[in-house]
């Protein structure tokens, strides 16, 4: 096994409350339970020695490994092609009886089979509770092993011709299977002191497998998109669903924490939380795909955040929350973990949660404006709270903030933040008129117009002939690729086309797009970063809207070649095409869906 496989060498499985990453070598090296943001049980991705893992591998010399998803599902298949035979491991997580009810019990099933010849599999189960900080006790009894810690328990059952053997406080086993034979390993995570689950048998495994596959087939069958790049859109939709916490409807930004934007660098953040911005912008895409239930579930969660008004910063909303709406995300450094390929510090929690980013109010209103019936969704009391938030924004929009990228270099008058404030006022005015709801329309309209005039006068650089990152700056920023999407400017307006040209020359490298240039606009952090995959897909969308359809298609097709072997994207692409940052990133897959739909429509025209 590689000490640290590439970030991209993983597939994602999950049960709509948590998820796991399985490496292309057959190792579960990232898994948190009982929620996405819980401490890791397996964290070898961040520390090879201390993190823990659950491996089923084949060590035969000359083995070739291939990994794929079963079509339109979240069942991951790792195939081992050896000189002596061909074996497979199917990994999946059964959904809880009711995924919308939080549970401490989560199960990971690994089914082995040999389709040709003979294959020898090796199993190693090394849980490390609480990010590897907590010791555990082990009881082994033939085909079962029970790992007991103070914060969690893990129960392992194996099926087939094998006996588990103790290895310190861990277990290992070996199977030799011939063509037609099957075996399995079932790992159940639960709360501290939980009793072992009822042992399963082969019939139970078949039922679990069938249930999981049927769920995903039924879910993807509801997708309305029938255009080009259907397979990539479906995989991105499934990935977004896997990263959404079913009990609340809130998606996390990524499955992981601590994966670096630059190998050995300090830009290592915890993305297992719900960003207001990312999630709000996903609403339109989910509706266009036909997933109105998911869109409404998130809007209800969003409305609850407005009603609660409970934030660390004291503002009406904060930029991110835990999936259950808890605003406390205190950041700590896990100094005992070395980080992926030595990229320390490893941070749990996110200290940017109390930053002021005024753009989130625009994204919130944008999300509500997409509702089929926002009046029914929010009710009268919900509308009053919504209107009070817009009134608050009328008083507070004209302030420097930290901006969309959560830089730690001080507050500025960011153009993107102002633009999204315009979106908040513009959509709020429309909603009030269309729904006949009480609102200070004169005040909201005046604020909307004031923002637009200010951005056009101060966010526009005559010298650059482009909209710039913040007032008084000449730096470009790829977040402004959302300008035509929101309707702030027409996609073929001369000012916008010249901005697009400026981005082409400064931020775009072989169709890949940087967020901004840190050397020209210091962000308070050391080191550099790769191109931002979200921005690369936003660039495709902007090109298609601007009528540059052939350029858009070329950029899109090239961008798809940077997906990993199962169609997943991390946050960034490095200089030699490697994926960097947390993985997989929901915002990137959202932008892929949006770009595909926009480009497909443009090509049809």
Secondary structure as UniProt FT lines:
FT   TURN            7..8
FT   STRAND          10..14
FT   STRAND          19..23
FT   TURN            24..25
FT   STRAND          27..32
FT   TURN            36..37
FT   STRAND          40..42
FT   TURN            44..46
FT   TURN            48..50
FT   STRAND          53..57
FT   TURN            61..62
FT   STRAND          64..69
FT   TURN            71..72
FT   STRAND          76..81
FT   STRAND          85..92
FT   TURN            97..100
FT   STRAND          106..126
FT   HELIX           129..132
FT   STRAND          137..141
FT   TURN            142..143
FT   STRAND          144..148
FT   STRAND          153..159
FT   STRAND          165..167
FT   TURN            168..169
FT   STRAND          170..178
FT   TURN            179..180
FT   STRAND          182..190
FT   TURN            192..193
FT   HELIX           202..221
FT   HELIX           230..242
FT   STRAND          244..245
FT   TURN            246..249
FT   STRAND          250..251
FT   TURN            263..264
FT   STRAND          274..275
FT   HELIX           276..289
FT   HELIX           292..308
FT   STRAND          320..321
FT   TURN            323..324
FT   STRAND          332..333
FT   TURN            335..336
FT   HELIX           340..342
FT   STRAND          347..348
FT   HELIX           351..354
FT   HELIX           359..369
FT   HELIX           374..396
FT   TURN            403..406
FT   HELIX           415..435
FT   HELIX           441..458
FT   STRAND          460..461
FT   TURN            462..465
FT   STRAND          466..467
FT   TURN            471..472
FT   HELIX           478..482
FT   HELIX           483..486
FT   TURN            491..492
FT   HELIX           494..506
FT   STRAND          508..509
FT   TURN            510..511
FT   STRAND          512..513
FT   TURN            518..520
FT   STRAND          531..532
FT   HELIX           533..545
FT   TURN            546..547
FT   HELIX           549..560
FT   TURN            561..562
FT   TURN            565..566
FT   STRAND          570..573
FT   TURN            575..576
FT   STRAND          579..583
FT   HELIX           586..604
//
